[in-house]
Amino acid sequence: MNNRQNIHNMALIGVMAAVICILGPLSIPIGPVPISFTNFAIYIAIYILGMKKGVTSYVIYMLLGLVGLPVFSNFSGGATKLFGLTGGYIIGFIFMAVISGLFIDNFINKWYLCFIGMILGTVVCYIFGSIWLAYQAHISASSAFLLGVIPFIPGDIIKIIIAVILGPKLRMRLTRANIIRC
């Protein structure tokens, strides 16, 4: 890979990290775990960039939040947020991105397999988040599940459906415009 391609890839990763930074803070507080658009932004990043670069864009976002930039839900940031009640979800998004990305990269033309991959990735994120929430809030696993998973299932399914519809179209248009190379 030449330097020009490396610079192009870095710019795309940076742009998608910025998109996650823009969508991530937009949240609806409904309890200890807010409804966030971070997972939707990650799904779109994976469709556009592929798994490796999409995960990289999310990790950059997470590190920006860790150093204090207000990119996490409700315009928060810092180590206290990352290691607070919702930190397990923030970490879980990495695994969600990897699992979703593996399905999207390998089955881009089979929407139902991409859908299944995003569901599986989201379930893993839910597991990380719920375990961490239970530990941090000193509540049972079932209480953490009720607080940090059940209210989010309908919205997350809607986000996944939108990503399955929108993601391939964005990828196709950006490929035709020679902005991304698949």
C-alpha positions in Angstrom: 0.0 0.0 0.0 1.5 3.4 -1.0 1.6 6.5 1.1 -1.3 8.1 -0.8 -3.5 5.1 0.0 -2.4 5.2 3.7 -3.3 8.9 3.9 -6.6 8.2 2.2 -7.4 5.4 4.7 -6.4 7.5 7.7 -8.7 10.4 6.5 -11.6 8.0 6.1 -11.1 6.5 9.5 -10.8 10.1 11.0 -14.0 11.1 9.2 -15.9 8.1 10.6 -14.5 8.7 14.1 -15.8 12.2 13.8 -19.3 10.9 12.7 -19.3 8.7 15.8 -18.2 11.7 17.9 -21.2 13.7 16.5 -23.8 10.9 16.9 -22.4 9.4 20.2 -23.3 12.3 22.5 -26.9 12.4 21.2 -28.8 10.5 23.8 -32.1 10.2 25.6 -31.7 9.6 29.3 -34.1 6.9 30.5 -32.2 5.7 33.6 -28.7 4.7 34.4 -28.2 3.7 30.7 -29.3 6.3 28.1 -30.5 5.6 24.6 -27.6 6.4 22.4 -26.9 6.6 18.6 -23.3 5.3 19.1 -24.2 1.8 18.0 -25.9 3.1 14.8 -22.9 5.2 14.0 -20.7 2.1 14.4 -22.8 0.0 12.1 -22.6 2.7 9.4 -18.8 3.0 9.9 -18.4 -0.8 9.5 -20.5 -0.7 6.3 -18.5 2.1 4.9 -15.0 1.2 6.0 -15.1 -2.5 6.7 -14.4 -4.2 10.0 -10.8 -3.3 10.6 -11.0 0.4 9.7 -14.5 0.7 11.3 -13.2 -0.8 14.6 -10.2 1.6 14.4 -12.6 4.6 14.0 -14.5 3.5 17.0 -11.4 3.0 19.1 -10.3 6.5 18.2 -13.7 7.8 19.3 -13.4 5.9 22.6 -9.9 7.2 23.3 -11.1 10.8 22.6 -13.8 10.2 25.2 -11.3 8.7 27.6 -9.1 11.8 27.5 -12.1 13.9 28.3 -13.7 15.1 25.1 -17.5 15.2 25.5 -18.2 12.5 22.9 -19.9 9.9 25.1 -23.6 9.9 25.8 -25.1 13.2 27.0 -22.0 15.1 26.0 -19.8 13.5 28.7 -16.2 12.2 28.6 -13.3 11.2 30.8 -12.2 8.1 32.6 -15.0 8.4 35.1 -17.5 7.8 32.3 -15.5 5.0 30.7 -15.2 3.3 34.1 -18.6 4.3 35.3 -22.0 2.6 35.1 -22.1 2.5 31.3 -18.4 1.7 30.7 -19.2 -1.9 29.9 -21.3 -0.9 27.0 -18.6 1.5 25.7 -16.0 -1.4 25.8 -18.7 -3.8 24.5 -19.1 -1.7 21.4 -15.6 -2.8 20.3 -16.8 -6.5 20.3 -20.0 -5.4 18.7 -18.1 -3.7 15.9 -15.8 -6.8 15.4 -18.6 -9.3 15.2 -20.9 -7.1 13.1 -17.9 -6.3 10.9 -17.0 -9.9 10.3 -20.6 -10.6 9.0 -20.8 -7.4 7.0 -17.3 -7.9 5.4 -18.1 -11.5 4.5 -21.8 -11.3 3.6 -22.2 -7.7 2.3 -24.8 -8.8 -0.3 -26.8 -10.9 2.1 -28.7 -8.4 4.2 -30.2 -11.1 6.5 -26.7 -12.4 7.5 -25.6 -8.8 8.1 -28.7 -8.3 10.3 -27.9 -11.5 12.2 -24.3 -10.4 12.7 -25.4 -7.0 14.0 -27.8 -8.7 16.4 -25.1 -11.1 17.7 -22.7 -8.2 18.1 -25.3 -6.2 20.0 -26.0 -9.2 22.3 -22.3 -9.4 23.1 -22.3 -5.6 23.9 -25.4 -6.1 26.1 -23.6 -8.9 28.0 -20.5 -6.7 28.6 -22.6 -3.7 29.6 -25.0 -5.6 31.9 -22.2 -7.4 33.7 -20.3 -4.1 34.2 -23.5 -2.2 35.2 -24.3 -4.9 37.8 -20.8 -4.7 39.2 -20.7 -0.9 39.3 -24.2 -0.3 40.6 -24.0 -3.2 43.1 -27.2 -4.8 41.6 -28.1 -8.3 40.5 -27.4 -9.4 36.9 -31.2 -9.7 36.3 -31.7 -6.1 37.5 -28.9 -4.9 35.3 -30.5 -6.8 32.4 -33.8 -5.1 33.1 -32.2 -1.7 33.3 -29.6 -2.0 30.6 -31.0 -4.3 27.9 -34.8 -4.7 27.8 -35.6 -1.0 27.2 -33.1 -0.9 24.4 -34.1 -3.9 22.3 -36.8 -2.3 20.2 -34.8 0.8 19.4 -31.7 -1.2 18.6 -33.6 -3.5 16.3 -34.8 -0.3 14.5 -31.3 1.0 14.2 -30.1 -2.3 12.8 -32.9 -2.4 10.2 -32.0 1.2 9.2 -28.3 0.3 9.0 -29.0 -2.8 6.9 -31.0 -0.6 4.5 -28.8 2.5 4.5 -25.3 0.9 4.9 -25.0 -0.9 1.5 -26.4 2.1 -0.3 -23.9 4.4 1.3 -21.1 1.9 0.6 -22.1 1.6 -3.1 -22.4 5.3 -3.6 -19.0 6.0 -1.9 -17.4 3.2 -4.0 -18.8 4.6 -7.2 -17.5 8.1 -6.3 -14.1 6.5 -5.7 -14.1 7.6 -2.1 -13.8 4.1 -0.7 -12.2 1.1 -2.3 -13.8 -2.3 -1.4 
